[in-house]
Amino acid sequence: MVSERGLQVLRAIVQDYVDTREPVGSKAIVDRHAFGVSAATIRNDMALLEDEELIVAPHTSSGRVPTDKGYRVFVDHLAELRPLSSAQRSAITSFLDQAGDLDDLLARTVRALTQLTGQVAIVQYPSFARANVTHVELVALGGPRVLVILVTDTGRVSQRIALVPAEPGETEIVQLRARVGAVLVGRSVADCVQRVAEAVADGPRPGVLLDAIADAVLRVVGEELEEFRQDRLVMAGAATLAKREQDFRGSIYPLLEAIEEQVTLLRLMSEMVADDKGLSASIGRENEPFGLVEASVLASRYDGSTGGARVGLLGPTRMDYSSNLAAVRAVAHYLTRMLEDDDSAR
């Protein structure tokens, strides 16, 4: 067990190491922090922390740096998060308030977060499988092409072009719109996927042109709805990893690969357990199953009408956890508020 003063010493070591990137010694702790005890007493506390594998000497110097376990204890015992300044909060609000649709909002979210923290920012799309299709529009583009527009209650608008067997006239477009709308409108994306599959299972009736056109349109709709159901991430700030390469003992390639592939990060974020504030952190060796042993991932759940997804950060284990968790929480709060305001406006 670590004493209360031992936790304070660990906190001082983490904070000083994050600030200076230099191993922290007992004299530096006495000089920088008001413990009211001697350097010898601090050395004894540090020895106990080392016995608990919370700090380690990187070389023969007297200084110590936190281990992954030390960072975990530090995060678990954070008394409070470092609050954002009023200027930072105003910047987040004004930047996100300018968003157009959901895609733009999420893109702005990660840009704001990476600018605040200097880390790789990640946001997960809401689960569109629980979204509802609210509107379908079909537009004849001339020749054998029909523009298919789908709108969901999450604010997502999708457009795809369907290649059809023959150019539809105005009457056919009206009939097609009614037929496709009857399959989709007012139903969840997940339900729509099933209904479209059933509608195209037997193919069009032979010789019925409207059936053939409807079949082509519904197949395109089905492909688009399947994409709606896929988990997706939006990310920004990958270039920051190169700037922080000295904070990684090995290669940053596994992180770059995870950013490119997305599947690894989606799995990791889905398995992170949130605390009572809705925040979660996965640090260093805790990420070994995902090949990210030198990285930390911080996340906060945000909530829209379709349920929760996560917004977070990816970076080296040496990071300012207090400030970064506060930034993640604040951005998640604003994102939630904007989605809720958008829901109430519809």
N, C-alpha and C positions, 0 to 999 in steps of 0.2 A: 504494500500500500504506500502511496505517496502522500506525504503530509501536505497541509495547506501551503506552508511556505515553499515546499518543494514544487508544488504546482505553479506558484508565483515565479520561482526561479526558472522553471521550464518555459513559462510564458515570456519571461525576459529574454531567454536564449532564442526562442523562436522569433520574437519581434526584432531583436538586434541582428540576427542572422539574415532575416528577410531584408532588413534595411541596408546592411553593409556587405552581405555576401562573404563575410569573414567569420571564421570560427570565434566563438565567444568565450572569454576567460572570466575567472572570478573577479579580478580587479576591474574589468570593464563593467561588470554587473554592478559592483559596489559604486563605481563612479557615475553610472547612468541611471540607476534606480535607487529609490529611497527605501532600502530594506532595514537600515538601522542596525546591522550586524557586521561583523568583520569579514574580510575576504576569506579567512580560514573557515568560518562557518559556512559561507557560500560554497567553498570547495567541498566541504562535507556533504552538503545538499546535492552538489553536482555528482559526487561519487555515488550517492544513493540513486540518483536518476540514471546514472550509467549502469548500475547493477540491474535496474529495471528495464534496460535496453531502450530508454527513451532519448538518450543522447549518446554520441560517440565521438571519439577523437579521430578526425580524418587523417592525421599524421602525427608526428611526435610533438607538436606544439601543445601548449596547455589549454588551448581553446577547444570547445566542443560545438557540434552541430546537431540539430534534431534528427532523429531517425524517422522512418515512416510511422512507427508506433508512437513516437513522440508527437508528431503532427496530429495523429488521431486523438491522443489524449488532450492535446491543446484545443482541437476543434470541439471535442465533447464537453470541455469545461469552459468554453467561451461564455463569460458572464454576459456580455452584450456585443452586438455588432457595431462596428464603427459606422455612425450614421453618415448618409450622403449630405453634402452641403446643399443649401437652398439653390445655389447656382446649378449644381448637377441635377437636382430634381426638376428645375425649370427647363433645363436643356432636354431632358428625357421627354417631358410633357410636350414641349413645343415641337420636337422632332417627330414624335409618334402621332401627334394630332394632325400632321400634314399627310398621313397615309391615305391612299385611295382605297384599294380593295385589300383582302386578307393577305394576298401574296406580298403586296407592298408593305403592309404593316409588319409582317414577320421579317422581311428583309431589313426594314428600318430598325426593328428590335435588336437584331444581332449586330448591326453597325453601331448602334448606340452603346450596346454592352461592351463591345470590344474597345471602343473609344474610351469608355469609363475605366476599364480594367487593364488594357494591354494584353489580354489573353484571347484565346480562340473562343468565340461566342457561338452557341448552339441553341436553336429553338426547334422543337418538334411540332409538326403540324397537328392540329386536332384530329381525332379519329373521324374521318368522313363517313365511315360505315354507319355512324349514328346520326349523320346529317340527313335532312329530308330534302327531296327535290321539290322545289316550289313552282318552277316554271320551265316550260320547254318552248323554244321558238325554232321554226324551220324557215330558211330563206333560200329561194331558188336563185342560183348564181349564173344561170344560163348554161345550156348544154347539160351533160349528165353529172351535175354537181349541186349538192344541197348543203348549205351551212347549217349545222346543228348546234344550238346554244342551250346549255343547261345551267340552271341557277339553283343553288341550295340555300337553306336557311342560315348557313354559316357565312353567307356573303360571297361564296366562291362562284365565279362565272367561268364556264368552260366553253370553248368553241372548237369544233372539229368539222372538217369537210368530209362528207360522205359521197363516194362515187356510186351513182345509181345506174340502172340499166337503160334509162331513157330520160329525156328532159321532162320534168313534171310541169304541168300547167298550174294556173292559179287554183283551180278547183281541186286538183290532186294535192296541192300543198295544204289547203284547208283540211282535207280529209286525213292527210298524213299527220298533221298537227294534232287533230283530235284523237287519232288512233294511238300515236306515241304518247300523248299526254295521259290517256286513259291507263296506260301501263305504268307511268312513272310518277305523275304529279301527286303530291301529298303522302308519298311513301319514303321510307328510309332508303339510303343508298344500298344497304345490304339487301333489303327486300327487292329493290329495283333490279339488282344484279340477277337474282333468282327469277324474277318475272320475265326479264328480257331473255334469259336462257331458255325458259319454257316457250316463249313466243316464237323463237327462231329454231326450236328443236326440230320441227317437222319440215321446215323450209316453206317457201311460198307455194300457193296452189298453181299448178301448171296453167300457163296461158293468161294468168291474171296479173296485168302489169302493175297495178297498185300494190298488190301483195309483194311483188318482186322489189319494188322501190322501198316499201316499208321494211322488208327483210334487210336490205342493205343499210338503211338508216339505223335500224335497231342493233345491228351487229357493231356499227361504229359506236353507238351509245353504250353498248355493253363493254367495249374496250375502254372507253373513257371512264365508266363507272368503276371498273377494276382498278384503274389508276387512282381514283378517288380513295379506294380502300387501302392502298399501300401506305405504310408508314414512311414519312419523309422528314428530312432535316434540312434546315437552312443554316448555313454557317458563314462566319466572317472572321477575318484576322489570322488566317493560317500563316501569313508572313511573319507574324510575331514569334513563331516558334524558332525561326532562324535567328532572330535577334536575341533570343534567350537560350541559344544552343549551349552556352557554358553552364547552364543550370541542369543539363542532362549529362549523366556520366557516360552514357552510350550514345547510340544513334537516335536521331529524331524520326527516322524513317517509319517505325511502327505507328507513330502518331499521324504522320502524313498519310500513311496507308489507311488508317482508320477514318480519317477525314474524307478520303476519296471514296472508300467503300460504303461508309455510313452504317452498314448492317451491324458492325461491332459496337458502335456507339449507341445505336438504337437498343441493342440487347443490354448493354451496360446500364443505360439510363432507365430501362424498364425494370431492372432488378434492384435499383438503389432504394433504400428504405428511408423515408422522410421522418424527421423529428416532429415534435409537437408544433413547430413553427412552419412546417411544410418544406423545410430545407433538408438537403441530403448531400453527403460528401463521400467520395470513394477515393482513397489515398494510396498511392504507391503500390505496394505489394498486394493490396486488396484487389487491384486490377489485373493480377497475374493471369486469371483465366481468359482475359481479353487481350493479352499481349501488351499491356500498357503499364508495366511495372514502374516506370519512371514518371508517370503522369498522375495528376489529380483531376477529378471531375466533380464540379459543384453544380447543384441543380435545385430549382424550385418549381413546384407545380403551379401552373396557371390554369384558370378555369373559364371555359366558354359554355355556350348552350349545349355543346356536344360532349361535355365531360372534360377531363383534365389531360393536359400534355405537359411537357417540361421545357423550361428554358434554363440554360446553364453555361458553364465555362469549362474549357479544357486547357491545362497548362502544366508546368513542372510542379513537383511537390513543394519546391521552395516558392511560395506565393503568399501574398497578404490575404490570409483566409478571412479575417474579420471584415476588411473592406470589400473583398470580392463577394462574400456571401451577402453582405448588405446590398451590393449593387444588383446581384441576381434577384434578391427578394424584391427590391424596389421596381426593377424592370418587369418582373412577373406581376406585381401589383398593378402597374399601369396597363400592361397588356390585358389583364383580366378585366379591368375597368372599361377599357375601350371596346372589348368584345361584348361586354354586358350592355354598354351604351348602344352599341350597334344593334344588338338583339332587341332592345326596348324600342328602338326607332323604327323597326320594321313592323 
